[in-house]
Amino acid sequence: MSQALKIAISGKGGVGKTTVAAMFSHLLMKKGHRVLAIDADQDANLGMALGFGREELSEIRTIADDRDLIKKKTGGDPGVSGSWFSLNPKVDDIPEDYVVSKDGIRLLQMGGASKGGAGCACPQSTLLKTLLNYLVTEEDDAIIIDFEAGLEHLGRSTAKNVDALMLVIEPGSRSLETAKSVIRLAKDIGIEQFYLIQNKWMEGLSSTDVSFFADERVTLLGSIPFDPVFVSADREGTAVYSALDDRLIAIFEQMLDRLLEEMSRTREYV
């Protein structure tokens, strides 16, 4: 039996977090894990990358949009500034009611504000944070969390209880600076080990020097080459895994294997 996993993926918007989350979800399922893929981005795209159809996704209830649930669990009215709410809501009876399955992978969409100017998001943010922290795993369970772009999830400490925080970067200084800021905030909530994936890497482009991250514990897992197939899969709304050839799938397999090896080594010293 393999150990349980809870892996979070972060980075600047548009770097390819969802692609990595979808691929790792499929590959972990192939390895025999029971996979729960969590789309914690308000602009939800993970379901499409996993192969769910648009109609299927449109019918999925999200936790953040369930105003009655949020009020019941936190005591606060979502979207109402200044309302009192519980900072420790009970969430152990929530997950399965919002989970849908396809091809052996379960999907949980957190959701977000459905319209602009919705007001304070404090009650739903607290509920989402507690839920992510509550989710526990048994042997062979794997939770993959596709976080929203940027740093908001770390400001709310929703990434606190994870086994690994992966940072996806693309060529460019803005992406690197976002990754460095994520690491700084993650350390404030007790995360110490970070894993880096380079995406959209082109032939002849040198690998990122991990010394850019100074004294942080950063492990470079590998690079995903720039390839139009990723754009085509997104445009057509097809599952990323089914769109890739063996060469590209092998790249993700190698990165996942290295991640699991590094995580196992780290756990031995905890």
N, C-alpha and C positions, 0 to 999 in steps of 0.2 A: 504493500500500500504506500502511496506517495503522500507527502505532507500537504496540508491545506495551504492555499495561496490567496492573498488579497493584494492585488497589484493595481496601482493608480497610475494614470498617464496624464501628463500635463505639458504645457508649452504655449507659445504664442498662437494666436488664431491663424489657421490656414497652413500650419506646418505638417499636418498629417496625423494628428493624434488618433482620429477616428479610424483611419486606415490601419494603424498599428493595433488598436484595440480590437478591431474586427478580425484581423489575421491571427493575433494571439489567442482570441477566443476559439476560433476554428481549430488551431493547432493543439491547444490544450484539450479540446474535446477529442481530437484524434488520439491523444495520448491517454485517454481514458478518464479524464477529469469530468466532474459534473460542473458545467460552466454556467455562471450567472454573470451576464454582461449588463453593467449599469451605465446608462446614459445620463450623466449628471450635468449635461450642458443644456441650457435653456433652448438653444437652437439645436434641437435633437436631430442627429444624422446617423447615429450608430445603427439603428434598426435597418435602415436602407443598406448600409454597408454589410450587414449580416445576411441580407437577402429577403427581409420582410418587404412585402408590397406596400404601395402607398395607401391602398384601402385598408389593409390590415393595421397599419400604423395609425391611421386616422381614427380608428375605433378603440385604440388603447387608452385606458384611463391613466392619467399621470397623477402622482401624489400631490404635487404642488398646485394643480388646478382643482383639486377636490377641497373646496372651501369648507364644507361641512366637516370633513375629516380633520383638517388643520385646526379648526376651532375646537372640535371635540378633544383632540390630543393636546393642544397647547393652551386652550382657553382664550386665545387671542383671535381677533378678526383679521384675516389676511387683507392687506391693502389699507388698513386703518392705522394711521400714525398715532403713536402714544398709547396704544392699547396694552393692557397687562397680559402677559402670557407666561406659561411654564417654561423654564429653562431646561427641564428634564422630563420631556413627555414620554409616555409609555408607548413603545413602538413594536413590541415583540409579536403583535398580532397583525401587522400590516403587510409584509412583503408579498406573500403568495397571491393576495387579492389583485395585485397589479402586475403580475408576471405573465408573460406570454412565451410560448415555445415554438421553435422552428429548427428542424434539422439537428436536434439534440442540444441546442443552445437556448437557454432561457434569457429573456430580456426584461429589464426593469427600467422604465423611463421615469426619471424624477420630475421632469417638466419645469415650468417656470411661469413668469407672468404672461398672461395671454394677451395683454394689450398694454400700450404705453400709458404712463401716468397712473399706474395701478397703486401707487403709494408704497408704504413701508412693507418690505418683504421679510421683516424680522420673524414673525411666527413660522412661516414656511421654511425660512432658512434654518431656524432652530430645529424644526422637525426633520429636515433633510440631514442635517449634521448628526443628530442623534441616531437616525436610521442607519446611516453609513457606519457610524461607530458601533452600533449594536450588532450589525450583521456578523455572525461568527461562522466559522467553517469547520467541517469535519474532514477526516482524511479523504483525499481525492476531490474535495471541493475546490473550485477556483473562481474567484471573483475578480472581474476586470472592470475597472472604473474609468470611464472616459470623461475626464473633467472638462468644465467650461474653459474657454480660452482665458489666458491671463492669470491673475493672482487672487481673484475673489474667493475661491474655494479655500485657499490657505488663510485668508483673513478671517474666515468663519471657522477655521480648524476642521473642515470636513475631511481633510486628508490625514488626520492624526493617526488613526489606527489602521495602517497599512503595512504590509511586509516589505514592499518595494515601491519607490516612486520613480517612474521613468519619465525622462524629459526628451521630447522630440524636438529637434532643431532642424533648420534649413540653412543654406548658405546665406550669410548676411549678419551684420552686427546686431540688428534689432532682435533677432531670434536668440542670439547668444546672451544679450543683456536680459531678456525676459527669463531665460533659463537660470541665469545667475540670481535674479531677484526671487525666483521661485525657491531656489536652494536656500537663500537667506531667510525667507519666511518659514520654510519647512523646518529649518533648524530651530527656529523659535518654538515650534510645537513638538520638538523631540525627535524629528526624523534626521538620521545621520548618514545613511547610505543612499546614493543616487546612481541611476543608470541612464546612460545617454544613447540615443539613436539619431543618426544623421539621415535626413530624408532629402529627396530631390538632388542627390549628389551626382554631379556630372563628371565624365571622364576627364582626367587631367587635374581635377580639383583636389588639392591636398586635404588630408583628414584634419579635423579640428584638433588643435593642441589642447589636451585636457588641462594643461597647466594654466589655461585661461581661468579656470575655476579655483585657482590659488590652492588653499589647503583643504578644500572640500574632498570628501571621499566619493569621487566620480569614476565610474567604470564605463568605458565606451564599448557598447555591445556590437556595433557594426554600422554599415551604411546601406541605405536603400537607394538604388540608382534612379535618376530621373527617367520616367518612361510614360509615354502617352496612354498606356493601358489604364493607368490609375484615373486619368481624366475621363476616359471613355466609360469606365465602370461607374463613376460618379454621375456622369451625364445621363447614362442609360438606366441608372437606378438598379444595377445588378450587384450581387454579392461580390465583394472584392476577391474572396478566395477562389471563386469559380472563374474569375476573369484572368487570373495570372497563370503564366506557364510554369513549368517545373523549375526553371532557373530562378525565377523570382521567389517562388514558394520556398526553395532551398535557402535563400538568403534570410527569410523570416525564421525558418526552422533553426538555422545556425544561431541567430540572435536570441531566440527563445531558449535554446539549449544552454547558451552561455549564461543567460540570466538565471536559469534554474541552478546551474552549477555554482554561480557566485552567491546566490541566496542560500544554498545549502552550506557553503563554506562559511558564510557569515553566521548562520545559526549555530554552527559548531562552536563558535567562540563566544556566544551569548551566555 
